[in-house]
Amino acid sequence: MTTQQTLLRDAMQSLNMTRDVFAERLAIKRRTLDTWLLPENSNEFRAMPSVVEKFIQEILQQDARNQKYTQSAHTDLASRMSYNGKPQLISVEQFNRESVEELLAIAETMEPIARRQKVTRVLEGAVLGNLFFEASTRTRVSFGTAFCRLGGSVCDTTGFTFSSMAKGESIYDTSRVMSGYVDAMVVRHPDKGSVAEFADATNIPVINGGDGPGEHPSQALLDLYTIRKEFARLDKQIDGAHIALVGDLKYGRTVHSLIKLLSLFRGIKFTLVAPTALEMPAGILDLVASRGHTIVQSQSLRSGLQDVDVLYATRIQKERFSGEEIEGYSTDLQVNLEMLDSACNPDTFVMHPLPRDSRAGANDLSTDLNRDPRLAIFRQTDNGIPVRMAIFAVLLGVENQIQASLRDATWKSPTHIGPYDAIFHRLQNG
């Protein structure tokens, strides 16, 4: 016959819960649980009510059903978003609509952790190698934070100067050596296709943090997640949406990845606004058109935006130019408050992958929108944490352990991270 103590200990082990978390799950005080776990000959021992035992059995049965479902979902999702059969994320072309929606659903479960309300340690002991051979702040810190929020630790390296690659080491050697040190790698490199070379040299998870003018899959995923959340607030669907992409569409890897992901949906109208020299590559346009979407190209920002749902601005990628001049890029292409009010509808919201050039005359996204709730760029960056947590969880096979491992955060966090966030939340709550 199973003793009360054995039942309780086995339940906590099966659910991967500490005494504090288990007591909270049972809606009892920690002290009460402690008395149930004492030897029966102890003066402070207390018998557990039969109704509690029944409740524990129900929790265990439900957990078993959930694990069976999430494990099968993990196997299916991980295999469908794999790269050459390995748990790696190199391109958004690894996704279909079903798999990307599954990943974003997992990201939603990460929200309490990303918002600093809950804590998990499912990646305790795991080490992430952040290999950024090109300058980065947001992406590098965002990936590092996401890994740490899951309980792991991070080793950073930035730039070529202090890299063995500056001494002539090959990508293959660098990747294989680093794989012996860390459990996953995020790689950013200035050359298109280089991150795929890192992935080919190892079996550990490798995530593309941006490869020159190529792709930036995690940015596109968090952008899609943002669009979906903003649309939910407005009672809209991605299918049938009108989305404007503005700025450097030739070298902007974020828009390359985003338009590919969005093309997995149905009936989208894309308005592409860029100088002739910086238009979207023809190969990407052909892919989007082949999936039945409408594409309108323009050099004028103010025409054809009356019914646009999302205005996605990008900066000029000057670091990727190879001698060409910037022609046709003027203040007429700057996204600012006056333009938004005059050319777009009241529900249009504005996104940008950041960084934006805030200097006068930069012709980038204007700072006069900073207090406008239609500016979604900071909500967008915040969304990078749950999305990148979801990527790590799936690639490392721990997403089915998250819910059972959660406990309350022990520190205080502000209700709104930014000083103007409350403006949006008041709008949101109507």
C-alpha positions in Angstrom: 0.0 0.0 0.0 1.4 3.4 -1.0 2.0 5.6 2.0 0.9 9.2 2.2 4.5 10.4 2.2 5.4 8.3 -0.9 2.4 9.6 -2.8 3.3 13.2 -2.1 7.0 12.8 -2.9 6.3 10.8 -6.1 3.7 13.5 -7.2 6.2 16.3 -6.7 8.9 14.5 -8.6 6.5 13.6 -11.4 5.3 17.2 -11.7 8.8 18.6 -11.3 7.6 20.9 -8.5 9.2 22.1 -5.3 7.3 21.9 -2.0 6.4 25.6 -2.3 5.0 25.2 -5.8 3.2 22.0 -5.0 1.6 23.5 -1.9 0.4 26.4 -4.0 -1.0 24.0 -6.6 -3.0 22.3 -3.9 -4.1 25.7 -2.4 -2.7 24.8 1.0 0.0 26.3 3.2 3.5 25.0 2.9 3.4 24.2 6.6 0.4 21.9 6.1 2.2 20.0 3.3 5.2 19.6 5.6 3.1 18.0 8.3 1.7 15.5 5.7 5.2 14.6 4.8 6.4 13.9 8.3 6.8 10.2 9.5 3.6 8.9 11.0 5.2 8.5 14.4 6.0 12.2 14.6 4.0 14.2 17.0 3.3 16.8 14.3 2.2 14.4 11.6 -1.2 15.0 10.2 -3.2 12.7 7.9 -4.1 14.0 4.5 -7.8 14.3 3.8 -9.1 11.8 1.2 -10.4 14.6 -1.0 -6.8 16.0 -1.3 -5.5 12.5 -2.3 -8.2 12.4 -5.0 -7.3 15.8 -6.2 -3.6 14.9 -6.5 -4.5 11.8 -8.6 -6.6 14.0 -10.9 -3.6 16.4 -11.3 -1.3 13.5 -12.1 -3.7 12.1 -14.7 -4.1 15.5 -16.3 -0.4 16.1 -16.3 0.1 12.7 -18.0 -2.4 13.6 -20.7 -0.7 17.0 -21.2 2.8 15.5 -21.5 1.6 12.9 -24.0 0.1 15.7 -26.1 3.0 18.1 -25.8 5.6 15.5 -26.4 3.9 14.3 -29.6 3.4 18.0 -30.6 7.1 18.7 -29.9 8.3 15.8 -32.0 6.1 16.9 -34.8 6.9 20.6 -34.6 10.7 20.1 -34.0 10.9 17.9 -37.0 8.9 20.2 -39.2 11.0 23.3 -38.3 14.3 21.4 -38.5 17.2 22.2 -40.8 18.6 19.3 -42.7 17.0 17.0 -40.0 18.7 18.9 -37.1 17.1 21.2 -34.4 18.3 24.4 -36.0 16.7 27.6 -37.3 18.4 29.1 -40.3 15.5 30.4 -42.5 11.8 31.1 -42.3 11.5 28.8 -45.3 11.7 25.9 -42.7 8.1 26.8 -41.7 4.6 26.2 -43.1 1.6 28.0 -41.7 0.7 25.3 -39.2 4.2 25.0 -37.7 4.7 28.8 -37.4 1.3 29.1 -35.6 2.3 26.2 -33.3 5.5 28.0 -32.4 3.7 31.3 -31.7 1.2 29.4 -29.5 4.2 28.1 -27.4 5.4 31.7 -27.3 2.1 32.7 -25.7 2.8 30.3 -22.8 6.1 32.0 -22.2 4.4 35.4 -21.6 4.2 35.2 -17.7 8.0 34.4 -17.6 8.8 37.2 -20.1 6.7 39.6 -18.1 8.7 38.7 -15.0 5.7 37.2 -13.2 6.9 33.6 -13.2 10.2 31.9 -13.1 11.4 28.6 -14.6 14.7 26.7 -14.5 14.2 24.1 -17.2 17.5 25.0 -18.9 19.5 25.1 -15.7 23.0 24.0 -16.5 22.7 24.7 -20.2 25.0 27.2 -21.9 24.3 29.4 -24.9 27.1 30.7 -27.1 26.2 34.1 -28.6 28.6 34.4 -31.6 28.1 37.8 -33.0 30.6 38.6 -35.7 28.7 41.7 -36.5 27.7 44.4 -34.1 24.4 43.9 -32.3 22.7 45.1 -29.1 19.0 44.2 -29.2 19.3 40.8 -30.9 22.3 39.7 -28.8 20.8 40.8 -25.5 17.3 39.6 -26.4 18.6 36.1 -27.1 20.7 36.1 -24.0 17.8 37.2 -21.9 15.5 34.6 -23.3 18.0 31.8 -22.6 18.5 33.1 -19.0 14.7 33.4 -18.4 14.6 29.6 -19.1 17.3 29.1 -16.5 20.4 28.8 -18.7 23.6 30.9 -18.8 25.2 32.8 -21.7 28.7 33.3 -23.1 29.0 36.3 -25.5 31.6 37.0 -28.2 31.3 40.0 -30.5 33.2 41.1 -33.6 36.0 39.6 -35.7 38.9 41.4 -34.0 39.0 39.0 -31.1 37.9 35.9 -33.0 40.1 33.1 -34.1 38.6 33.6 -37.5 40.7 36.7 -37.7 43.7 34.4 -37.6 42.4 32.4 -40.5 40.3 29.7 -38.8 37.5 28.3 -40.9 33.8 28.6 -40.1 33.7 24.8 -39.8 36.5 24.7 -37.2 35.0 27.6 -35.2 31.6 25.9 -35.1 32.9 22.5 -34.2 35.1 23.8 -31.4 32.3 26.0 -30.0 29.9 23.1 -30.1 32.2 21.3 -27.6 31.7 24.2 -25.1 28.1 25.2 -25.4 24.7 23.6 -25.8 23.3 26.0 -28.4 24.6 28.8 -30.6 23.1 32.0 -31.9 25.2 33.3 -34.8 25.2 36.6 -36.5 27.6 37.1 -39.5 27.9 39.8 -42.2 28.0 37.3 -45.0 24.8 35.8 -46.5 24.7 32.0 -46.1 27.5 31.9 -43.4 25.2 30.8 -40.6 24.2 27.8 -42.6 27.9 26.9 -42.7 28.0 27.0 -38.9 24.9 24.8 -38.8 26.4 22.2 -41.2 29.4 21.7 -38.9 27.5 20.7 -35.8 24.5 18.8 -34.4 23.7 21.2 -31.6 20.9 23.9 -32.1 22.1 26.8 -34.2 19.9 29.9 -34.7 20.5 32.4 -37.4 20.7 35.8 -35.7 21.1 37.6 -39.1 23.4 36.7 -42.0 24.2 39.9 -43.9 21.5 40.8 -46.4 20.1 37.3 -46.1 17.6 36.5 -43.4 16.7 37.2 -39.8 14.2 34.5 -38.9 13.7 35.2 -35.2 13.0 38.8 -36.0 10.4 37.8 -38.5 8.8 35.5 -36.0 8.5 38.2 -33.3 7.2 40.6 -35.9 4.5 38.1 -36.9 3.7 37.5 -33.2 3.4 41.3 -32.8 1.1 41.6 -35.8 -1.1 38.8 -34.5 -1.4 40.4 -31.0 -2.1 43.8 -32.4 -4.7 42.4 -34.8 -6.4 40.5 -31.9 -6.8 43.8 -30.1 -8.4 45.3 -33.2 -10.5 42.2 -33.9 -8.7 41.7 -37.2 -7.2 38.7 -39.0 -3.8 38.4 -40.8 -5.6 36.8 -43.7 -6.7 39.6 -46.0 -4.6 42.2 -44.3 -3.0 45.2 -46.1 0.7 45.5 -45.0 3.1 48.3 -46.2 6.8 47.7 -46.0 8.8 50.9 -46.3 12.5 51.8 -46.7 15.5 49.7 -47.6 13.8 46.6 -49.0 16.9 45.4 -50.9 19.3 44.9 -48.0 16.8 44.8 -45.1 17.0 41.1 -44.1 14.1 41.6 -41.6 11.6 42.4 -44.3 12.9 39.5 -46.5 12.1 37.1 -43.7 8.8 38.8 -42.7 7.3 38.9 -46.1 8.1 35.2 -46.6 6.3 34.3 -43.4 3.3 36.5 -44.1 3.0 34.9 -47.5 2.0 31.7 -45.7 -1.3 33.3 -45.0 -4.1 34.1 -47.4 -5.1 37.1 -49.6 -2.6 39.7 -48.3 -2.0 43.0 -50.1 1.6 44.1 -49.9 2.4 47.8 -50.6 6.2 48.1 -51.0 7.6 51.6 -50.8 11.3 52.1 -51.6 13.6 54.0 -54.0 14.2 52.1 -57.2 17.7 51.1 -56.2 16.5 49.6 -52.9 13.4 47.6 -54.1 12.6 44.1 -52.8 14.7 41.4 -54.6 12.9 39.8 -57.6 13.2 36.3 -56.2 11.3 37.2 -53.1 8.6 39.0 -55.1 8.2 35.9 -57.3 7.7 33.7 -54.3 5.1 36.0 -52.7 3.2 36.4 -56.0 3.2 32.6 -56.6 1.3 32.2 -53.4 -1.5 34.4 -54.7 -0.9 37.7 -52.9 -1.2 41.2 -54.3 2.0 43.3 -54.6 2.0 47.0 -55.3 5.4 48.8 -55.6 5.7 52.5 -55.2 8.3 55.3 -54.6 5.7 57.4 -52.8 4.9 56.9 -49.2 1.7 58.9 -49.1 -0.2 57.1 -51.9 -2.2 54.0 -51.4 -2.0 53.8 -47.6 -5.6 54.8 -46.7 -6.6 51.2 -45.8 -3.2 49.9 -44.6 -3.3 47.8 -41.4 0.4 47.7 -40.7 3.1 50.1 -41.7 6.5 48.5 -41.3 9.4 50.9 -41.6 13.1 50.1 -42.1 16.3 52.1 -42.0 18.8 52.4 -44.8 21.4 49.5 -44.5 24.4 51.7 -45.4 26.8 49.1 -44.0 25.7 46.7 -46.8 26.3 49.0 -49.7 29.0 48.3 -52.2 29.6 51.7 -53.7 26.1 52.5 -54.9 24.6 55.9 -54.2 21.3 56.5 -52.3 19.0 58.1 -54.9 15.4 59.0 -54.3 15.5 58.5 -50.6 14.3 61.8 -49.1 12.1 63.2 -46.3 9.1 62.1 -48.4 9.9 58.6 -47.2 10.0 59.5 -43.5 7.3 57.9 -41.3 6.2 60.6 -38.9 3.1 61.8 -37.1 1.8 64.1 -39.8 2.2 61.4 -42.4 0.4 58.8 -40.3 -2.5 61.1 -39.6 -2.9 62.3 -43.2 -2.2 59.1 -45.2 -3.4 56.2 -43.0 -6.5 55.2 -41.1 -6.8 55.6 -37.3 -6.1 51.9 -36.6 -2.9 51.7 -38.6 0.0 50.7 -36.3 3.7 51.3 -37.0 6.5 48.7 -36.6 10.3 48.9 -37.1 12.9 46.3 -36.5 15.3 48.8 -34.8 17.6 50.4 -34.4 16.1 53.5 -36.0 18.3 56.5 -36.9 16.8 59.3 -34.7 19.2 62.0 -35.9 17.7 65.0 -37.7 17.5 64.5 -41.4 17.9 60.7 -41.2 14.6 60.0 -43.0 13.9 57.1 -40.7 11.0 56.5 -38.3 10.4 59.9 -36.5 10.6 60.3 -32.8 7.5 62.5 -32.8 5.5 59.3 -32.7 7.0 58.2 -29.4 3.9 59.0 -27.3 1.4 57.8 -29.9 -0.2 54.4 -29.0 -0.1 53.5 -32.7 3.7 53.1 -32.4 4.2 49.4 -31.7 8.0 49.3 -31.8 8.5 48.8 -28.1 5.7 46.2 -27.8 7.5 44.6 -30.7 10.9 44.4 -29.0 9.3 43.1 -25.8 7.7 40.3 -27.8 11.2 39.1 -28.8 11.7 37.5 -25.4 8.7 35.0 -25.4 9.3 34.2 -29.1 13.0 33.5 -28.6 12.2 31.5 -25.5 9.8 29.4 -27.5 12.5 28.8 -30.2 15.0 27.7 -27.5 12.4 25.5 -25.8 11.4 23.7 -28.9 15.0 23.2 -30.3 16.2 22.0 -26.9 13.1 19.8 -26.3 11.9 21.3 -23.0 8.6 23.1 -23.9 6.6 20.3 -22.3 8.3 20.9 -19.0 7.6 24.7 -18.7 4.1 24.7 -17.1 5.0 22.2 -14.3 8.2 24.1 -13.5 6.7 27.6 -13.0 7.0 29.4 -9.7 6.3 33.0 -8.8 9.0 35.6 -9.3 10.3 36.9 -6.0 11.1 40.5 -7.1 8.9 43.5 -7.9 8.5 44.6 -11.5 6.8 47.8 -12.8 3.3 47.4 -14.1 4.4 49.1 -17.4 8.0 48.9 -18.5 8.1 52.2 -20.5 6.8 55.6 -19.3 4.3 55.8 -22.1 3.1 52.2 -22.1 0.1 53.0 -20.0 -1.2 55.1 -22.9 -1.4 52.1 -25.0 -2.9 49.9 -22.3 -5.7 52.4 -21.7 -6.4 52.4 -25.4 -6.3 48.6 -25.4 -8.7 48.3 -22.5 -11.0 50.8 -24.1 
